[in-house]
């Protein structure tokens, strides 16, 4: 009979380089302790790399850049998919994804309908923060990120230049989606965005009563 480690190693051969690996991927091959031991031994052999507690990946390298590490965003979305929960980036992470901040955040906060969780990756911390269904109901790739970012950082200290960038992003969003999202936004953000859009665009979204 083949060992748990051998069976895990055979399965790993079917994974692409750079793919993320979790102990739960090998349920049915043995006890959880045996699976963890197998992954630990394969890491010691160089077949896997340990990224964080309970998270591994198949080594991937580039001739010029050397070893390539999975991005924190990939880790977050993969965990969400495996745990069947929804996540939405917020705060400085949302600003960075929108190109409104050049600073790469070392703490990535995602709102979720799942459990609270933190994943430490070197100097980077990924946090899943439980929230209300209302905050996860924002649709669209652009206006939802803008609203969730502003809900975290506020609007008081935003300068004119940043306001222009935010407006340009929002005008790329489908009108119906933007209008729907604005109706669910807090009053301060609703007023800020409507003021931006009404500088040259004659439309107004009425907030929910």
C-alpha positions as CSV (number, residue, x, y, z in Angstrom):
1,X,0.0,0.0,0.0
2,X,1.4,3.4,-1.0
3,X,2.0,6.0,1.7
4,X,-0.1,9.2,2.1
5,X,3.0,11.2,1.1
6,X,3.4,9.2,-2.1
7,X,-0.2,9.6,-3.0
8,X,0.0,13.4,-2.3
9,X,3.1,13.7,-4.4
10,X,1.4,11.9,-7.3
11,X,-1.5,14.4,-7.1
12,X,0.8,17.4,-7.0
13,X,2.3,16.4,-10.3
14,X,-1.1,17.3,-11.9
15,X,-0.9,20.9,-10.4
16,X,0.4,23.8,-12.4
17,X,3.6,25.5,-11.1
18,X,2.6,28.3,-8.8
19,X,-0.6,26.6,-7.8
20,X,-1.7,26.9,-4.2
21,X,-2.0,23.8,-2.1
22,X,-4.1,23.2,1.1
23,X,-4.4,20.1,3.3
24,X,-8.1,19.9,2.5
25,X,-7.2,19.2,-1.1
26,X,-6.1,15.7,-0.1
27,X,-9.0,14.6,2.1
28,X,-9.6,10.9,1.8
29,X,-6.0,10.0,1.4
30,X,-5.5,9.6,5.1
31,X,-5.9,11.4,8.5
32,X,-5.4,15.1,8.7
33,X,-2.2,14.5,10.7
34,X,-0.9,12.2,8.1
35,X,-1.7,14.7,5.3
36,X,0.0,17.5,7.2
37,X,3.1,15.3,7.8
38,X,3.2,14.4,4.1
39,X,3.0,18.0,3.0
40,X,5.8,18.9,5.5
41,X,8.0,16.2,4.2
42,X,7.4,17.2,0.6
43,X,8.3,20.8,1.6
44,X,11.6,19.5,3.1
45,X,12.3,17.7,-0.2
46,X,11.7,20.9,-2.2
47,X,8.6,19.6,-3.9
48,X,6.5,22.3,-2.2
49,X,7.0,25.7,-0.5
50,X,5.2,26.7,2.6
51,X,3.6,30.1,2.2
52,X,1.8,30.4,5.5
53,X,0.2,28.2,8.1
54,X,-1.7,25.5,6.2
55,X,-1.0,27.1,2.8
56,X,1.6,25.7,0.4
57,X,2.4,26.2,-3.3
58,X,4.1,24.4,-6.1
59,X,7.5,26.1,-6.8
60,X,7.7,28.3,-9.8
61,X,10.7,30.2,-11.1
62,X,11.6,32.6,-13.9
63,X,15.1,32.6,-15.6
64,X,15.5,36.4,-14.9
65,X,13.4,37.0,-11.8
66,X,14.1,33.8,-9.9
67,X,11.5,32.2,-7.7
68,X,8.0,33.6,-8.2
69,X,5.7,33.8,-5.2
70,X,1.8,33.7,-5.3
71,X,0.3,37.1,-4.9
72,X,-1.7,37.9,-1.7
73,X,-4.7,38.6,-4.0
74,X,-4.5,35.1,-5.5
75,X,-4.2,33.6,-2.0
76,X,-7.3,35.6,-0.8
77,X,-9.5,34.7,-3.8
78,X,-8.4,31.0,-3.7
79,X,-9.3,30.7,-0.1
80,X,-12.6,32.4,-0.7
81,X,-13.4,30.0,-3.6
82,X,-12.5,26.9,-1.6
83,X,-14.5,28.0,1.5
84,X,-17.4,29.1,-0.7
85,X,-17.5,32.6,0.8
86,X,-17.8,36.0,-0.9
87,X,-15.0,38.6,-0.4
88,X,-14.7,42.3,-1.4
89,X,-11.5,44.3,-1.1
90,X,-11.8,47.5,0.9
91,X,-9.7,50.4,2.2
92,X,-6.1,50.8,0.9
93,X,-6.4,47.5,-1.0
94,X,-9.3,48.8,-3.0
95,X,-7.5,52.1,-3.7
96,X,-4.5,50.2,-4.9
97,X,-6.5,48.0,-7.2
98,X,-8.2,51.1,-8.7
99,X,-4.8,52.7,-9.3
100,X,-5.6,55.5,-6.9
101,X,-2.7,54.7,-4.7
102,X,0.8,53.6,-5.7
103,X,1.6,52.3,-2.2
104,X,1.4,48.5,-2.1
105,X,-0.5,47.7,1.1
106,X,1.0,45.4,3.6
107,X,-2.4,44.7,5.1
108,X,-5.1,43.5,2.8
109,X,-8.6,43.7,4.3
110,X,-11.5,41.9,2.6
111,X,-15.1,42.1,3.7
112,X,-16.7,38.6,3.8
113,X,-19.8,36.7,4.6
114,X,-17.6,34.0,6.1
115,X,-15.7,33.8,9.3
116,X,-13.0,36.2,10.5
117,X,-9.6,35.0,9.4
118,X,-6.0,36.3,9.2
119,X,-3.3,34.9,7.0
120,X,0.3,36.1,7.6
121,X,2.6,36.0,4.5
122,X,6.0,37.3,5.4
123,X,5.4,41.1,6.0
124,X,1.9,40.9,4.5
125,X,-1.3,40.3,6.4
126,X,-4.5,39.2,4.7
127,X,-7.6,39.7,6.8
128,X,-11.1,38.5,6.2
129,X,-13.5,40.8,8.1
130,X,-17.1,39.7,8.5
131,X,-19.6,42.3,7.4
132,X,-23.3,42.9,6.6
133,X,-25.0,41.6,3.5
134,X,-25.6,45.2,2.5
135,X,-21.9,45.9,2.0
136,X,-21.5,42.8,0.0
137,X,-24.4,43.7,-2.2
138,X,-22.5,46.4,-4.1
139,X,-22.2,45.3,-7.8
140,X,-19.8,46.2,-10.5
141,X,-16.0,46.1,-10.5
142,X,-15.4,49.9,-10.3
143,X,-18.0,51.8,-8.3
144,X,-18.2,49.0,-5.6
145,X,-14.4,49.3,-5.1
146,X,-14.6,53.1,-4.9
147,X,-17.5,53.1,-2.4
148,X,-15.9,50.4,-0.2
149,X,-12.6,52.2,-0.3
150,X,-14.2,55.5,0.7
151,X,-16.2,53.8,3.5
152,X,-12.8,52.9,5.0
153,X,-10.7,56.0,4.4
154,X,-13.4,58.7,4.4
155,X,-13.8,61.7,2.0
156,X,-12.6,64.6,4.2
157,X,-9.0,64.6,3.1
158,X,-9.4,63.8,-0.6
159,X,-7.8,66.5,-2.8
160,X,-9.1,67.7,-6.2
161,X,-6.7,65.6,-8.2
162,X,-7.8,62.4,-6.5
163,X,-11.4,63.5,-7.0
164,X,-10.8,63.8,-10.7
165,X,-9.4,60.3,-10.8
166,X,-12.3,58.9,-8.9
167,X,-14.8,60.6,-11.2
168,X,-13.0,59.2,-14.3
169,X,-13.3,55.7,-12.8
170,X,-16.9,56.1,-11.9
171,X,-17.9,57.3,-15.4
172,X,-16.6,54.0,-16.8
173,X,-19.2,52.1,-14.7
174,X,-22.6,51.2,-16.2
175,X,-25.1,53.9,-15.2
176,X,-27.6,51.5,-13.7
177,X,-25.0,49.8,-11.6
178,X,-23.6,53.0,-10.3
179,X,-27.0,54.4,-9.5
180,X,-27.9,51.2,-7.6
181,X,-24.7,51.3,-5.6
182,X,-25.1,55.0,-4.8
183,X,-28.5,54.3,-3.3
184,X,-26.9,51.9,-0.8
185,X,-23.9,54.1,0.0
186,X,-23.6,56.0,3.3
187,X,-24.9,59.6,3.0
188,X,-21.5,61.2,3.2
189,X,-20.2,59.1,0.3
190,X,-23.4,59.5,-1.7
191,X,-23.1,63.3,-1.4
192,X,-19.4,63.3,-2.3
193,X,-19.8,61.2,-5.5
194,X,-22.9,63.0,-6.6
195,X,-21.1,66.3,-6.3
196,X,-18.3,64.9,-8.4
197,X,-20.6,63.6,-11.1
198,X,-22.8,66.7,-11.2
199,X,-20.0,69.1,-12.0
200,X,-20.6,68.4,-15.7
201,X,-23.1,65.6,-15.7
202,X,-26.7,66.5,-15.2
203,X,-28.0,63.5,-13.3
204,X,-28.8,62.8,-9.7
205,X,-29.5,59.6,-7.9
206,X,-32.0,59.9,-5.1
207,X,-30.9,58.1,-1.9
208,X,-33.1,55.5,-0.2
209,X,-35.5,57.1,2.2
